[in-house]
Amino acid sequence: VAAVLKDELKKRIQEHAPGSTLASGGNLDESAAAKLRALGYMAYRAPVSQESLRHPLADPKDKLAEFNAILHATDTIDGGHFQEADALLTELRRQDPAMYILPFMQGEMALRRQQAPQAAQYFQDCLRLAPEFDQAMTGLAGALEAQGKPQEAIQWLQRALERNPRNFRAWYQIGWIQERSGNHDAAGTSLRKTLEIQPGFAPAWRDLGMLQFARQDYGAAAASLQKASDLKLKEPTLFNYLGICYSRTNRLPAALRSYR
C-alpha cells in the first residue's frame, strides 16, 4: 500500500509542480503585487542565507503582530500618510532590526516622496540584511539615477539581473537610462527584454512605441502604443502620439478616436 501511494504522490508532484520559469514576487506587475498585498501577502522574495538557517527560526504565530503592523503601514502609505507610516516602520525596525523588508518599504516610500538620498540609504540597509534581494537592488538603482548617477545605477541593475535574470523591472530601468542617454538602439533591446519576461507591463510598451515613433516607424509605434492603451495605461501624451501614428498611416477614424 505504501509503495502504491508513493508512486501516486510522485505522479501528483510531476503534474502539479511549478515550472522553472515561475515568476518570483519581483516579477509581478504592480497591480498584481498590490492585489496580493491587499489580501495579506507580502509579494516579496529574497533568498535566505545558509547562516540564518543554522539558527532556529521564529514561530510564525509569534510574528502575527509584526505582520499586521506591516499591513497597517502599507495601508497608511497607500493613503499618503507618509509620516505615520515611517513612524510605524521605524518602531518595527527597533523591535526587529533583522527584518529586511522594513527598510525596503521605507526606501520605496522615500522614492515616492522624491527623497532619493534617504531612499538610497534605506535600500543599502536592506541589502546589508538581505544581500541577494534583487528588488532592493532595483530600488537602489532608482535612487541613484534620481541623484544623477546613471552608471552606478546600471551597475546595481546588472547585479540584480545576475541574481534574477527574470527581473523585468531591472531591464526596464536599464532601458529607461539608456534612452535618456541617447542610446536608443540599446534602449529598444532592453525594453524588448522587459516585454519578453512581462508582456503585460504597459510602460514598456509605451516607451518602446515612443522609440519607434522617433525613428518614424509609425506602424510599429501605433501597435506598441495601442498595446499600452489596451493594458489600461491612460495618458494624454500617449493618446496624442497614438493619434499622430494613426494619421501618418492613413487610419484617420482611429486617429480621431485617439485624439478625442
Disulfide bonds with the S-S distance in Angstrom:
none
